[in-house]
């Protein structure tokens, strides 16, 4: 039996789909997945600037230097996104707000992200591991540390 919704003299009968072949008045769904793919496994590098705050360009140089040491075929390091940085925070902790067993070497301070600010390409998001805040700052100012992240294949 289909659910029925009554709205001020209007009755809608809703037919729930029983298969992936779903057609909607607005269009057709092109694909169907019963279960989402697991998120990629991330590997984090420790602070690449030895506790020295750098601008975004220097942060990217540090990541490129790390990539230059990799053997061919290895996954490349990159600047983490704002969401990835925030997801590694543990807001039950303070100074630093991170579990050191999971993320060794993270200092209490600001870290660069790869996310630029929508209002100006001169600004990027930085994330604090001192107090859990996120903030925007000029990309050419030496205000943050740098961590690198890379996605590992499921087999590693």
N, C-alpha and C positions, 0 to 999 in steps of 0.2 A: 504494500500500500504506500502511496506517495504522500509525503508531508503536505499539509495545506496551510497557507498563511492567508488570513483575512485582514485587509486594510480598507477601512471605510468603504464598504459596498463593493470592494474589489477582491476577488478570490483568485489566488494563484495556486495552481497545482505544480509542485516541483518534482520533477522526475530525476532521481539520483542515478548517475551512470553506474553501470555494473561492469564496464570494461574500459580499456584504454581508448576505445574508439569514441572520443567525446567530440561532439560538434556543438558549438555555441552560436547563438545568434550573431555574436560579434566576430566570429571567425572560427578556425579549427586549430586545435592544439596539434603541433607537428610531432611532438615526441612525448613519451611517457616513461617515467621511471618509478618503479615500485619502491626503491630505497635509494637515498642519495649516496653519492660516492663519499668515502671517508675523506676528511680534510688531509692535505698533504702533511707529511711529517717534516717539521722544521728543525734545523740545526742552527744554533746560535754561536757566534764567535764572541769571545770576551772583548772588553773595551780595547779598541784598536789604537787609541791615542795615549795610553798610559796615564789617564787622569787629566789630560790637558784638553781644555775646551778649544774647539776649532770651528771654523765656518763650514758651510755645507760643501764648498769646493774641496777643502782639505779632507773632509769626511769621505767624499767620493774617491779621492786619491788614495786614501788608506784602504778602502775596499778594493780598488783596482790593484794595489800592491799585493793584497792577500790573494786575489785571483791569479796574479802572475806566478805565484808559487804552486798553483794546482797542476797536477798531471793532466794531460789531455783526456777529455771525456768526463771529468769530474763535474758535478753540479757547481755552477758559479755562485759566488756570494753577491748579495745586493743589499741596498739600504732597506730596512723593514718599513712597512706601512705604519701609519698611526694606529690602526686597529691591532696590528700584530704586537706593537710595543705595549699598548694598553692591555692586551690579553695576557701578557707575561707579568703584569703587575699583580701583587698580592696586597690588597688594600686593608688587610688585617695587620700588616706590618708597616714600619716606618723607619726611614733613614738606614737602609734603603727599603722601599716597599716592594720587595721581591723575595722569593724563596731562594736563598743562596745555594741550596742543594740542587735546585732545578736550573738556576741561571747563575753559575759562579762568575765572579769578577764584575758584576754589575755594581756600579758606584751610586751613591746617593747624589743625584744631580740630573741635569737635563740631557736628553739624547735626541739626535736628529731623526726625522722620519722622511720617507720619500714623498709624502703628500704635500703638494703645494697648496697655498691658500687660494680660495676661489676669487677673492677680491683683489689680489695682486700677486703676480708671478715673482715678485721680489721677496715674498714671504713664504715660509714653510712651517709645518707643524713640528713642535718639539714636545717631548713627553718627559715628565719629571719622575724619577725613581726615588726622590726624596719624600714627596708628599702625594704623589698620584695624579697631579694636575697635568693638563695638556694646554698648550699655549702656542700662539703664532709668533714668529720672530723673523727678522730680516735674515736672508740666507747668507749675506756677506759679513755678518757679525760672528765673532768667535764666542759662542755662548753655550755650546753643547758638546758632549762626548759622542762617540760613534760606536754602534754595534752593527754587526753584519749578520745576515740570515741567509739560509739557502734551503731549498726544498730537496729532500732526499727521496729517491725512489722507494717504493714500498718494500723492496727486497733488501734494503740496507738497514 
